[in-house]
Amino acid sequence: MKRILLNILFLFALITASAQTSPVRFNVHVDPQSAWFNSDENEVDPAGSIIHISAGLNMDYYFAENYAF
């Protein structure tokens, strides 16, 4: 699994390095999250420390030098 993930990240790095003039850019982000409470609509439960990791892939299309969708 680690080898596949590293290969994918290396591939994105090569695409980004070779396509500097391309208006499309891909971004990978990893965000750590921590919480001390578990809640729902009726009650709040202190469940101790909870640690999660959120990861994602973004694509930006630059239609001008400083503007993108």
Predicted model as a PDB file, atoms N, CA, C, CB and O in Angstrom, pLDDT in the B-factor column:
MODEL        1                                                                  
ATOM      1  N   MET A   1       0.823  -1.188   0.000  1.00 74.00           N  
ATOM      2  CA  MET A   1       0.000   0.000   0.000  1.00 74.00           C  
ATOM      3  C   MET A   1       0.871   1.256   0.000  1.00 74.00           C  
ATOM      4  CB  MET A   1      -0.938  -0.005   1.205  1.00 74.00           C  
ATOM      5  O   MET A   1       0.581   2.217  -0.712  1.00 74.00           O  
ATOM      6  N   LYS A   2       1.940   1.245   0.803  1.00 78.00           N  
ATOM      7  CA  LYS A   2       2.830   2.402   0.844  1.00 78.00           C  
ATOM      8  C   LYS A   2       3.518   2.611  -0.501  1.00 78.00           C  
ATOM      9  CB  LYS A   2       3.876   2.232   1.950  1.00 78.00           C  
ATOM     10  O   LYS A   2       3.695   3.743  -0.950  1.00 78.00           O  
ATOM     11  N   ARG A   3       3.899   1.519  -1.131  1.00 83.00           N  
ATOM     12  CA  ARG A   3       4.576   1.615  -2.418  1.00 83.00           C  
ATOM     13  C   ARG A   3       3.650   2.210  -3.482  1.00 83.00           C  
ATOM     14  CB  ARG A   3       5.075   0.233  -2.860  1.00 83.00           C  
ATOM     15  O   ARG A   3       4.088   3.014  -4.305  1.00 83.00           O  
ATOM     16  N   ILE A   4       2.396   1.824  -3.468  1.00 81.00           N  
ATOM     17  CA  ILE A   4       1.429   2.370  -4.429  1.00 81.00           C  
ATOM     18  C   ILE A   4       1.229   3.859  -4.196  1.00 81.00           C  
ATOM     19  CB  ILE A   4       0.080   1.632  -4.326  1.00 81.00           C  
ATOM     20  O   ILE A   4       1.217   4.643  -5.145  1.00 81.00           O  
ATOM     21  N   LEU A   5       1.072   4.251  -2.938  1.00 81.00           N  
ATOM     22  CA  LEU A   5       0.872   5.661  -2.609  1.00 81.00           C  
ATOM     23  C   LEU A   5       2.088   6.499  -3.005  1.00 81.00           C  
ATOM     24  CB  LEU A   5       0.587   5.821  -1.111  1.00 81.00           C  
ATOM     25  O   LEU A   5       1.933   7.592  -3.551  1.00 81.00           O  
ATOM     26  N   LEU A   6       3.286   6.003  -2.737  1.00 80.00           N  
ATOM     27  CA  LEU A   6       4.490   6.730  -3.128  1.00 80.00           C  
ATOM     28  C   LEU A   6       4.613   6.850  -4.642  1.00 80.00           C  
ATOM     29  CB  LEU A   6       5.721   6.042  -2.563  1.00 80.00           C  
ATOM     30  O   LEU A   6       5.052   7.884  -5.147  1.00 80.00           O  
ATOM     31  N   ASN A   7       4.231   5.806  -5.369  1.00 79.00           N  
ATOM     32  CA  ASN A   7       4.268   5.869  -6.827  1.00 79.00           C  
ATOM     33  C   ASN A   7       3.282   6.893  -7.370  1.00 79.00           C  
ATOM     34  CB  ASN A   7       3.972   4.500  -7.419  1.00 79.00           C  
ATOM     35  O   ASN A   7       3.591   7.614  -8.319  1.00 79.00           O  
ATOM     36  N   ILE A   8       2.115   6.960  -6.782  1.00 80.00           N  
ATOM     37  CA  ILE A   8       1.116   7.938  -7.216  1.00 80.00           C  
ATOM     38  C   ILE A   8       1.599   9.358  -6.935  1.00 80.00           C  
ATOM     39  CB  ILE A   8      -0.233   7.685  -6.513  1.00 80.00           C  
ATOM     40  O   ILE A   8       1.463  10.236  -7.786  1.00 80.00           O  
ATOM     41  N   LEU A   9       2.162   9.590  -5.751  1.00 78.00           N  
ATOM     42  CA  LEU A   9       2.681  10.916  -5.426  1.00 78.00           C  
ATOM     43  C   LEU A   9       3.830  11.304  -6.346  1.00 78.00           C  
ATOM     44  CB  LEU A   9       3.138  10.963  -3.974  1.00 78.00           C  
ATOM     45  O   LEU A   9       3.932  12.459  -6.761  1.00 78.00           O  
ATOM     46  N   PHE A  10       4.694  10.350  -6.666  1.00 78.00           N  
ATOM     47  CA  PHE A  10       5.796  10.610  -7.588  1.00 78.00           C  
ATOM     48  C   PHE A  10       5.268  10.951  -8.982  1.00 78.00           C  
ATOM     49  CB  PHE A  10       6.736   9.394  -7.658  1.00 78.00           C  
ATOM     50  O   PHE A  10       5.806  11.833  -9.651  1.00 78.00           O  
ATOM     51  N   LEU A  11       4.231  10.263  -9.417  1.00 76.00           N  
ATOM     52  CA  LEU A  11       3.622  10.536 -10.717  1.00 76.00           C  
ATOM     53  C   LEU A  11       3.052  11.950 -10.764  1.00 76.00           C  
ATOM     54  CB  LEU A  11       2.522   9.511 -11.019  1.00 76.00           C  
ATOM     55  O   LEU A  11       3.257  12.665 -11.744  1.00 76.00           O  
ATOM     56  N   PHE A  12       2.337  12.362  -9.714  1.00 74.00           N  
ATOM     57  CA  PHE A  12       1.804  13.726  -9.670  1.00 74.00           C  
ATOM     58  C   PHE A  12       2.921  14.759  -9.659  1.00 74.00           C  
ATOM     59  CB  PHE A  12       0.915  13.910  -8.444  1.00 74.00           C  
ATOM     60  O   PHE A  12       2.777  15.822 -10.262  1.00 74.00           O  
ATOM     61  N   ALA A  13       4.027  14.470  -8.989  1.00 73.00           N  
ATOM     62  CA  ALA A  13       5.160  15.392  -8.971  1.00 73.00           C  
ATOM     63  C   ALA A  13       5.753  15.533 -10.369  1.00 73.00           C  
ATOM     64  CB  ALA A  13       6.236  14.911  -7.980  1.00 73.00           C  
ATOM     65  O   ALA A  13       6.124  16.634 -10.773  1.00 73.00           O  
ATOM     66  N   LEU A  14       5.846  14.434 -11.109  1.00 68.00           N  
ATOM     67  CA  LEU A  14       6.368  14.508 -12.473  1.00 68.00           C  
ATOM     68  C   LEU A  14       5.444  15.281 -13.386  1.00 68.00           C  
ATOM     69  CB  LEU A  14       6.588  13.120 -13.028  1.00 68.00           C  
ATOM     70  O   LEU A  14       5.901  16.072 -14.212  1.00 68.00           O  
ATOM     71  N   ILE A  15       4.143  15.059 -13.246  1.00 66.00           N  
ATOM     72  CA  ILE A  15       3.179  15.785 -14.074  1.00 66.00           C  
ATOM     73  C   ILE A  15       3.263  17.274 -13.785  1.00 66.00           C  
ATOM     74  CB  ILE A  15       1.746  15.271 -13.829  1.00 66.00           C  
ATOM     75  O   ILE A  15       3.242  18.088 -14.708  1.00 66.00           O  
ATOM     76  N   THR A  16       3.357  17.635 -12.519  1.00 59.00           N  
ATOM     77  CA  THR A  16       3.434  19.046 -12.141  1.00 59.00           C  
ATOM     78  C   THR A  16       4.743  19.657 -12.628  1.00 59.00           C  
ATOM     79  CB  THR A  16       3.305  19.208 -10.615  1.00 59.00           C  
ATOM     80  O   THR A  16       4.752  20.792 -13.103  1.00 59.00           O  
ATOM     81  N   ALA A  17       5.842  18.926 -12.518  1.00 55.00           N  
ATOM     82  CA  ALA A  17       7.140  19.457 -12.931  1.00 55.00           C  
ATOM     83  C   ALA A  17       7.218  19.636 -14.442  1.00 55.00           C  
ATOM     84  CB  ALA A  17       8.259  18.537 -12.459  1.00 55.00           C  
ATOM     85  O   ALA A  17       7.837  20.591 -14.912  1.00 55.00           O  
ATOM     86  N   SER A  18       6.612  18.748 -15.206  1.00 54.00           N  
ATOM     87  CA  SER A  18       6.704  18.834 -16.657  1.00 54.00           C  
ATOM     88  C   SER A  18       5.662  19.755 -17.267  1.00 54.00           C  
ATOM     89  CB  SER A  18       6.572  17.471 -17.252  1.00 54.00           C  
ATOM     90  O   SER A  18       5.795  20.137 -18.430  1.00 54.00           O  
ATOM     91  N   ALA A  19       4.645  20.117 -16.533  1.00 50.00           N  
ATOM     92  CA  ALA A  19       3.549  20.916 -17.080  1.00 50.00           C  
ATOM     93  C   ALA A  19       3.420  22.242 -16.347  1.00 50.00           C  
ATOM     94  CB  ALA A  19       2.232  20.144 -17.000  1.00 50.00           C  
ATOM     95  O   ALA A  19       2.336  22.589 -15.877  1.00 50.00           O  
ATOM     96  N   GLN A  20       4.507  22.980 -16.245  1.00 56.00           N  
ATOM     97  CA  GLN A  20       4.479  24.248 -15.524  1.00 56.00           C  
ATOM     98  C   GLN A  20       3.627  25.294 -16.229  1.00 56.00           C  
ATOM     99  CB  GLN A  20       5.884  24.773 -15.345  1.00 56.00           C  
ATOM    100  O   GLN A  20       3.106  26.191 -15.566  1.00 56.00           O  
ATOM    101  N   THR A  21       3.466  25.218 -17.532  1.00 66.00           N  
ATOM    102  CA  THR A  21       2.675  26.200 -18.258  1.00 66.00           C  
ATOM    103  C   THR A  21       1.228  25.765 -18.417  1.00 66.00           C  
ATOM    104  CB  THR A  21       3.283  26.454 -19.613  1.00 66.00           C  
ATOM    105  O   THR A  21       0.434  26.501 -19.004  1.00 66.00           O  
ATOM    106  N   SER A  22       0.869  24.622 -17.927  1.00 75.00           N  
ATOM    107  CA  SER A  22      -0.492  24.130 -18.049  1.00 75.00           C  
ATOM    108  C   SER A  22      -1.426  24.922 -17.136  1.00 75.00           C  
ATOM    109  CB  SER A  22      -0.556  22.632 -17.716  1.00 75.00           C  
ATOM    110  O   SER A  22      -1.043  25.262 -16.017  1.00 75.00           O  
ATOM    111  N   PRO A  23      -2.649  25.221 -17.594  1.00 83.00           N  
ATOM    112  CA  PRO A  23      -3.588  25.944 -16.732  1.00 83.00           C  
ATOM    113  C   PRO A  23      -4.241  25.057 -15.678  1.00 83.00           C  
ATOM    114  CB  PRO A  23      -4.657  26.585 -17.571  1.00 83.00           C  
ATOM    115  O   PRO A  23      -4.975  25.560 -14.827  1.00 83.00           O  
ATOM    116  N   VAL A  24      -3.991  23.754 -15.715  1.00 85.00           N  
ATOM    117  CA  VAL A  24      -4.595  22.828 -14.756  1.00 85.00           C  
ATOM    118  C   VAL A  24      -3.523  22.367 -13.773  1.00 85.00           C  
ATOM    119  CB  VAL A  24      -5.245  21.607 -15.483  1.00 85.00           C  
ATOM    120  O   VAL A  24      -2.448  21.923 -14.177  1.00 85.00           O  
ATOM    121  N   ARG A  25      -3.825  22.475 -12.487  1.00 84.00           N  
ATOM    122  CA  ARG A  25      -2.895  22.022 -11.447  1.00 84.00           C  
ATOM    123  C   ARG A  25      -3.620  21.097 -10.486  1.00 84.00           C  
ATOM    124  CB  ARG A  25      -2.281  23.225 -10.683  1.00 84.00           C  
ATOM    125  O   ARG A  25      -4.779  21.325 -10.138  1.00 84.00           O  
ATOM    126  N   PHE A  26      -2.930  20.058 -10.064  1.00 84.00           N  
ATOM    127  CA  PHE A  26      -3.465  19.117  -9.089  1.00 84.00           C  
ATOM    128  C   PHE A  26      -2.741  19.313  -7.762  1.00 84.00           C  
ATOM    129  CB  PHE A  26      -3.321  17.652  -9.589  1.00 84.00           C  
ATOM    130  O   PHE A  26      -1.526  19.508  -7.729  1.00 84.00           O  
ATOM    131  N   ASN A  27      -3.495  19.259  -6.674  1.00 86.00           N  
ATOM    132  CA  ASN A  27      -2.941  19.426  -5.338  1.00 86.00           C  
ATOM    133  C   ASN A  27      -3.386  18.264  -4.469  1.00 86.00           C  
ATOM    134  CB  ASN A  27      -3.376  20.776  -4.717  1.00 86.00           C  
ATOM    135  O   ASN A  27      -4.541  17.843  -4.529  1.00 86.00           O  
ATOM    136  N   VAL A  28      -2.482  17.752  -3.673  1.00 87.00           N  
ATOM    137  CA  VAL A  28      -2.794  16.704  -2.707  1.00 87.00           C  
ATOM    138  C   VAL A  28      -2.658  17.314  -1.319  1.00 87.00           C  
ATOM    139  CB  VAL A  28      -1.855  15.450  -2.880  1.00 87.00           C  
ATOM    140  O   VAL A  28      -1.681  18.005  -1.028  1.00 87.00           O  
ATOM    141  N   HIS A  29      -3.646  17.055  -0.464  1.00 89.00           N  
ATOM    142  CA  HIS A  29      -3.557  17.588   0.894  1.00 89.00           C  
ATOM    143  C   HIS A  29      -3.872  16.500   1.904  1.00 89.00           C  
ATOM    144  CB  HIS A  29      -4.511  18.780   1.079  1.00 89.00           C  
ATOM    145  O   HIS A  29      -4.690  15.614   1.658  1.00 89.00           O  
ATOM    146  N   VAL A  30      -3.200  16.587   3.049  1.00 90.00           N  
ATOM    147  CA  VAL A  30      -3.413  15.689   4.183  1.00 90.00           C  
ATOM    148  C   VAL A  30      -3.585  16.573   5.406  1.00 90.00           C  
ATOM    149  CB  VAL A  30      -2.217  14.664   4.366  1.00 90.00           C  
ATOM    150  O   VAL A  30      -2.708  17.379   5.719  1.00 90.00           O  
ATOM    151  N   ASP A  31      -4.715  16.428   6.104  1.00 90.00           N  
ATOM    152  CA  ASP A  31      -5.029  17.273   7.241  1.00 90.00           C  
ATOM    153  C   ASP A  31      -5.233  16.433   8.496  1.00 90.00           C  
ATOM    154  CB  ASP A  31      -6.272  18.113   6.954  1.00 90.00           C  
ATOM    155  O   ASP A  31      -6.113  15.572   8.525  1.00 90.00           O  
ATOM    156  N   PRO A  32      -4.440  16.668   9.525  1.00 90.00           N  
ATOM    157  CA  PRO A  32      -4.694  15.975  10.798  1.00 90.00           C  
ATOM    158  C   PRO A  32      -5.875  16.625  11.526  1.00 90.00           C  
ATOM    159  CB  PRO A  32      -3.424  15.999  11.699  1.00 90.00           C  
ATOM    160  O   PRO A  32      -6.057  17.840  11.465  1.00 90.00           O  
ATOM    161  N   GLN A  33      -6.663  15.813  12.206  1.00 86.00           N  
ATOM    162  CA  GLN A  33      -7.809  16.300  12.964  1.00 86.00           C  
ATOM    163  C   GLN A  33      -7.794  15.656  14.335  1.00 86.00           C  
ATOM    164  CB  GLN A  33      -9.141  16.003  12.229  1.00 86.00           C  
ATOM    165  O   GLN A  33      -7.472  14.476  14.470  1.00 86.00           O  
ATOM    166  N   SER A  34      -8.140  16.427  15.352  1.00 83.00           N  
ATOM    167  CA  SER A  34      -8.258  15.867  16.690  1.00 83.00           C  
ATOM    168  C   SER A  34      -9.508  16.423  17.353  1.00 83.00           C  
ATOM    169  CB  SER A  34      -6.999  16.177  17.538  1.00 83.00           C  
ATOM    170  O   SER A  34      -9.919  17.551  17.079  1.00 83.00           O  
ATOM    171  N   ALA A  35     -10.106  15.630  18.223  1.00 76.00           N  
ATOM    172  CA  ALA A  35     -11.321  16.037  18.923  1.00 76.00           C  
ATOM    173  C   ALA A  35     -11.335  15.411  20.309  1.00 76.00           C  
ATOM    174  CB  ALA A  35     -12.587  15.632  18.125  1.00 76.00           C  
ATOM    175  O   ALA A  35     -10.706  14.379  20.543  1.00 76.00           O  
ATOM    176  N   TRP A  36     -12.056  16.043  21.223  1.00 73.00           N  
ATOM    177  CA  TRP A  36     -12.158  15.519  22.578  1.00 73.00           C  
ATOM    178  C   TRP A  36     -13.579  15.123  22.929  1.00 73.00           C  
ATOM    179  CB  TRP A  36     -11.654  16.537  23.569  1.00 73.00           C  
ATOM    180  O   TRP A  36     -13.808  14.483  23.955  1.00 73.00           O  
ATOM    181  N   PHE A  37     -14.545  15.497  22.084  1.00 67.00           N  
ATOM    182  CA  PHE A  37     -15.943  15.190  22.377  1.00 67.00           C  
ATOM    183  C   PHE A  37     -16.591  14.492  21.195  1.00 67.00           C  
ATOM    184  CB  PHE A  37     -16.717  16.466  22.729  1.00 67.00           C  
ATOM    185  O   PHE A  37     -16.266  14.764  20.040  1.00 67.00           O  
ATOM    186  N   ASN A  38     -17.499  13.603  21.496  1.00 62.00           N  
ATOM    187  CA  ASN A  38     -18.338  12.960  20.508  1.00 62.00           C  
ATOM    188  C   ASN A  38     -19.746  13.494  20.726  1.00 62.00           C  
ATOM    189  CB  ASN A  38     -18.280  11.390  20.619  1.00 62.00           C  
ATOM    190  O   ASN A  38     -20.263  13.398  21.839  1.00 62.00           O  
ATOM    191  N   SER A  39     -20.374  14.044  19.719  1.00 62.00           N  
ATOM    192  CA  SER A  39     -21.682  14.655  19.932  1.00 62.00           C  
ATOM    193  C   SER A  39     -22.668  14.203  18.873  1.00 62.00           C  
ATOM    194  CB  SER A  39     -21.570  16.176  19.929  1.00 62.00           C  
ATOM    195  O   SER A  39     -22.293  13.868  17.750  1.00 62.00           O  
ATOM    196  N   ASP A  40     -23.924  14.199  19.249  1.00 63.00           N  
ATOM    197  CA  ASP A  40     -25.026  14.038  18.318  1.00 63.00           C  
ATOM    198  C   ASP A  40     -26.077  15.082  18.691  1.00 63.00           C  
ATOM    199  CB  ASP A  40     -25.615  12.572  18.355  1.00 63.00           C  
ATOM    200  O   ASP A  40     -25.765  16.020  19.425  1.00 63.00           O  
ATOM    201  N   GLU A  41     -27.290  14.949  18.216  1.00 63.00           N  
ATOM    202  CA  GLU A  41     -28.310  15.972  18.460  1.00 63.00           C  
ATOM    203  C   GLU A  41     -28.796  15.997  19.903  1.00 63.00           C  
ATOM    204  CB  GLU A  41     -29.483  15.752  17.544  1.00 63.00           C  
ATOM    205  O   GLU A  41     -29.264  17.039  20.361  1.00 63.00           O  
ATOM    206  N   ASN A  42     -28.702  14.889  20.639  1.00 70.00           N  
ATOM    207  CA  ASN A  42     -29.309  14.819  21.961  1.00 70.00           C  
ATOM    208  C   ASN A  42     -28.323  15.001  23.114  1.00 70.00           C  
ATOM    209  CB  ASN A  42     -30.000  13.513  22.112  1.00 70.00           C  
ATOM    210  O   ASN A  42     -28.700  15.528  24.160  1.00 70.00           O  
ATOM    211  N   GLU A  43     -27.081  14.580  22.948  1.00 68.00           N  
ATOM    212  CA  GLU A  43     -26.142  14.669  24.052  1.00 68.00           C  
ATOM    213  C   GLU A  43     -24.707  14.790  23.563  1.00 68.00           C  
ATOM    214  CB  GLU A  43     -26.282  13.462  24.951  1.00 68.00           C  
ATOM    215  O   GLU A  43     -24.384  14.449  22.425  1.00 68.00           O  
ATOM    216  N   VAL A  44     -23.862  15.283  24.447  1.00 64.00           N  
ATOM    217  CA  VAL A  44     -22.432  15.387  24.176  1.00 64.00           C  
ATOM    218  C   VAL A  44     -21.721  14.411  25.100  1.00 64.00           C  
ATOM    219  CB  VAL A  44     -21.907  16.856  24.379  1.00 64.00           C  
ATOM    220  O   VAL A  44     -21.934  14.425  26.313  1.00 64.00           O  
ATOM    221  N   ASP A  45     -20.877  13.566  24.525  1.00 64.00           N  
ATOM    222  CA  ASP A  45     -20.204  12.518  25.284  1.00 64.00           C  
ATOM    223  C   ASP A  45     -18.696  12.734  25.212  1.00 64.00           C  
ATOM    224  CB  ASP A  45     -20.584  11.111  24.748  1.00 64.00           C  
ATOM    225  O   ASP A  45     -18.130  12.685  24.120  1.00 64.00           O  
ATOM    226  N   PRO A  46     -18.019  12.975  26.352  1.00 66.00           N  
ATOM    227  CA  PRO A  46     -16.558  13.085  26.300  1.00 66.00           C  
ATOM    228  C   PRO A  46     -15.947  11.699  26.093  1.00 66.00           C  
ATOM    229  CB  PRO A  46     -16.003  13.740  27.601  1.00 66.00           C  
ATOM    230  O   PRO A  46     -15.870  10.900  27.027  1.00 66.00           O  
ATOM    231  N   ALA A  47     -15.520  11.425  24.878  1.00 62.00           N  
ATOM    232  CA  ALA A  47     -15.039  10.090  24.525  1.00 62.00           C  
ATOM    233  C   ALA A  47     -13.522   9.996  24.561  1.00 62.00           C  
ATOM    234  CB  ALA A  47     -15.540   9.705  23.150  1.00 62.00           C  
ATOM    235  O   ALA A  47     -12.963   9.027  24.046  1.00 62.00           O  
ATOM    236  N   GLY A  48     -12.850  10.951  25.140  1.00 69.00           N  
ATOM    237  CA  GLY A  48     -11.398  10.926  25.128  1.00 69.00           C  
ATOM    238  C   GLY A  48     -10.864  11.526  23.844  1.00 69.00           C  
ATOM    239  O   GLY A  48     -11.621  12.073  23.042  1.00 69.00           O  
ATOM    240  N   SER A  49      -9.595  11.426  23.658  1.00 75.00           N  
ATOM    241  CA  SER A  49      -8.957  12.000  22.486  1.00 75.00           C  
ATOM    242  C   SER A  49      -9.192  11.115  21.264  1.00 75.00           C  
ATOM    243  CB  SER A  49      -7.456  12.189  22.732  1.00 75.00           C  
ATOM    244  O   SER A  49      -8.960   9.907  21.303  1.00 75.00           O  
ATOM    245  N   ILE A  50      -9.651  11.729  20.189  1.00 77.00           N  
ATOM    246  CA  ILE A  50      -9.896  11.032  18.928  1.00 77.00           C  
ATOM    247  C   ILE A  50      -9.038  11.704  17.868  1.00 77.00           C  
ATOM    248  CB  ILE A  50     -11.424  11.055  18.533  1.00 77.00           C  
ATOM    249  O   ILE A  50      -9.089  12.925  17.718  1.00 77.00           O  
ATOM    250  N   ILE A  51      -8.256  10.933  17.136  1.00 83.00           N  
ATOM    251  CA  ILE A  51      -7.383  11.478  16.101  1.00 83.00           C  
ATOM    252  C   ILE A  51      -7.779  10.869  14.762  1.00 83.00           C  
ATOM    253  CB  ILE A  51      -5.881  11.196  16.421  1.00 83.00           C  
ATOM    254  O   ILE A  51      -7.906   9.651  14.635  1.00 83.00           O  
ATOM    255  N   HIS A  52      -7.972  11.726  13.772  1.00 84.00           N  
ATOM    256  CA  HIS A  52      -8.314  11.302  12.414  1.00 84.00           C  
ATOM    257  C   HIS A  52      -7.385  11.992  11.436  1.00 84.00           C  
ATOM    258  CB  HIS A  52      -9.799  11.618  12.079  1.00 84.00           C  
ATOM    259  O   HIS A  52      -6.744  12.987  11.773  1.00 84.00           O  
ATOM    260  N   ILE A  53      -7.314  11.467  10.237  1.00 88.00           N  
ATOM    261  CA  ILE A  53      -6.555  12.086   9.158  1.00 88.00           C  
ATOM    262  C   ILE A  53      -7.480  12.187   7.953  1.00 88.00           C  
ATOM    263  CB  ILE A  53      -5.253  11.269   8.819  1.00 88.00           C  
ATOM    264  O   ILE A  53      -8.104  11.209   7.541  1.00 88.00           O  
ATOM    265  N   SER A  54      -7.552  13.379   7.404  1.00 88.00           N  
ATOM    266  CA  SER A  54      -8.339  13.625   6.205  1.00 88.00           C  
ATOM    267  C   SER A  54      -7.380  13.877   5.052  1.00 88.00           C  
ATOM    268  CB  SER A  54      -9.314  14.827   6.399  1.00 88.00           C  
ATOM    269  O   SER A  54      -6.404  14.611   5.204  1.00 88.00           O  
ATOM    270  N   ALA A  55      -7.651  13.276   3.909  1.00 90.00           N  
ATOM    271  CA  ALA A  55      -6.793  13.454   2.737  1.00 90.00           C  
ATOM    272  C   ALA A  55      -7.663  13.695   1.519  1.00 90.00           C  
ATOM    273  CB  ALA A  55      -5.873  12.222   2.521  1.00 90.00           C  
ATOM    274  O   ALA A  55      -8.815  13.264   1.465  1.00 90.00           O  
ATOM    275  N   GLY A  56      -7.103  14.382   0.550  1.00 90.00           N  
ATOM    276  CA  GLY A  56      -7.884  14.646  -0.648  1.00 90.00           C  
ATOM    277  C   GLY A  56      -7.029  15.106  -1.807  1.00 90.00           C  
ATOM    278  O   GLY A  56      -5.826  15.332  -1.672  1.00 90.00           O  
ATOM    279  N   LEU A  57      -7.674  15.238  -2.941  1.00 90.00           N  
ATOM    280  CA  LEU A  57      -7.043  15.668  -4.179  1.00 90.00           C  
ATOM    281  C   LEU A  57      -7.866  16.820  -4.732  1.00 90.00           C  
ATOM    282  CB  LEU A  57      -6.932  14.493  -5.212  1.00 90.00           C  
ATOM    283  O   LEU A  57      -9.085  16.711  -4.863  1.00 90.00           O  
ATOM    284  N   ASN A  58      -7.207  17.912  -5.052  1.00 90.00           N  
ATOM    285  CA  ASN A  58      -7.869  19.085  -5.621  1.00 90.00           C  
ATOM    286  C   ASN A  58      -7.336  19.328  -7.022  1.00 90.00           C  
ATOM    287  CB  ASN A  58      -7.657  20.338  -4.728  1.00 90.00           C  
ATOM    288  O   ASN A  58      -6.186  19.017  -7.331  1.00 90.00           O  
ATOM    289  N   MET A  59      -8.201  19.892  -7.868  1.00 90.00           N  
ATOM    290  CA  MET A  59      -7.784  20.305  -9.195  1.00 90.00           C  
ATOM    291  C   MET A  59      -8.139  21.771  -9.353  1.00 90.00           C  
ATOM    292  CB  MET A  59      -8.450  19.433 -10.305  1.00 90.00           C  
ATOM    293  O   MET A  59      -9.279  22.162  -9.102  1.00 90.00           O  
ATOM    294  N   ASP A  60      -7.181  22.586  -9.767  1.00 89.00           N  
ATOM    295  CA  ASP A  60      -7.396  24.006 -10.013  1.00 89.00           C  
ATOM    296  C   ASP A  60      -7.216  24.275 -11.497  1.00 89.00           C  
ATOM    297  CB  ASP A  60      -6.426  24.878  -9.169  1.00 89.00           C  
ATOM    298  O   ASP A  60      -6.259  23.808 -12.114  1.00 89.00           O  
ATOM    299  N   TYR A  61      -8.154  25.038 -12.066  1.00 90.00           N  
ATOM    300  CA  TYR A  61      -8.036  25.474 -13.456  1.00 90.00           C  
ATOM    301  C   TYR A  61      -7.804  26.977 -13.439  1.00 90.00           C  
ATOM    302  CB  TYR A  61      -9.317  25.098 -14.299  1.00 90.00           C  
ATOM    303  O   TYR A  61      -8.701  27.740 -13.082  1.00 90.00           O  
ATOM    304  N   TYR A  62      -6.603  27.410 -13.824  1.00 86.00           N  
ATOM    305  CA  TYR A  62      -6.245  28.818 -13.831  1.00 86.00           C  
ATOM    306  C   TYR A  62      -6.649  29.433 -15.168  1.00 86.00           C  
ATOM    307  CB  TYR A  62      -4.728  29.004 -13.572  1.00 86.00           C  
ATOM    308  O   TYR A  62      -6.121  29.052 -16.213  1.00 86.00           O  
ATOM    309  N   PHE A  63      -7.585  30.384 -15.137  1.00 87.00           N  
ATOM    310  CA  PHE A  63      -8.008  31.067 -16.352  1.00 87.00           C  
ATOM    311  C   PHE A  63      -7.315  32.423 -16.495  1.00 87.00           C  
ATOM    312  CB  PHE A  63      -9.527  31.248 -16.355  1.00 87.00           C  
ATOM    313  O   PHE A  63      -7.423  33.063 -17.541  1.00 87.00           O  
ATOM    314  N   ALA A  64      -6.615  32.860 -15.467  1.00 85.00           N  
ATOM    315  CA  ALA A  64      -5.756  34.053 -15.514  1.00 85.00           C  
ATOM    316  C   ALA A  64      -4.580  33.777 -14.586  1.00 85.00           C  
ATOM    317  CB  ALA A  64      -6.542  35.377 -15.086  1.00 85.00           C  
ATOM    318  O   ALA A  64      -4.510  32.713 -13.970  1.00 85.00           O  
ATOM    319  N   GLU A  65      -3.649  34.737 -14.482  1.00 81.00           N  
ATOM    320  CA  GLU A  65      -2.455  34.485 -13.705  1.00 81.00           C  
ATOM    321  C   GLU A  65      -2.746  34.232 -12.225  1.00 81.00           C  
ATOM    322  CB  GLU A  65      -1.517  35.642 -13.844  1.00 81.00           C  
ATOM    323  O   GLU A  65      -2.116  33.364 -11.620  1.00 81.00           O  
ATOM    324  N   ASN A  66      -3.670  34.956 -11.641  1.00 84.00           N  
ATOM    325  CA  ASN A  66      -3.956  34.839 -10.217  1.00 84.00           C  
ATOM    326  C   ASN A  66      -5.364  34.334  -9.911  1.00 84.00           C  
ATOM    327  CB  ASN A  66      -3.756  36.164  -9.562  1.00 84.00           C  
ATOM    328  O   ASN A  66      -5.797  34.417  -8.761  1.00 84.00           O  
ATOM    329  N   TYR A  67      -6.077  33.822 -10.880  1.00 89.00           N  
ATOM    330  CA  TYR A  67      -7.468  33.418 -10.681  1.00 89.00           C  
ATOM    331  C   TYR A  67      -7.686  31.983 -11.168  1.00 89.00           C  
ATOM    332  CB  TYR A  67      -8.422  34.383 -11.417  1.00 89.00           C  
ATOM    333  O   TYR A  67      -7.213  31.583 -12.231  1.00 89.00           O  
ATOM    334  N   ALA A  68      -8.423  31.223 -10.345  1.00 86.00           N  
ATOM    335  CA  ALA A  68      -8.643  29.818 -10.695  1.00 86.00           C  
ATOM    336  C   ALA A  68     -10.005  29.359 -10.195  1.00 86.00           C  
ATOM    337  CB  ALA A  68      -7.528  28.928 -10.108  1.00 86.00           C  
ATOM    338  O   ALA A  68     -10.572  29.937  -9.267  1.00 86.00           O  
ATOM    339  N   PHE A  69     -10.514  28.319 -10.821  1.00 85.00           N  
ATOM    340  CA  PHE A  69     -11.694  27.602 -10.338  1.00 85.00           C  
ATOM    341  C   PHE A  69     -11.246  26.298  -9.753  1.00 85.00           C  
ATOM    342  CB  PHE A  69     -12.730  27.372 -11.466  1.00 85.00           C  
ATOM    343  O   PHE A  69     -12.071  25.517  -9.280  1.00 85.00           O  
TER     344      PHE A  69                                                      
ENDMDL                                                                          
END                                                                             
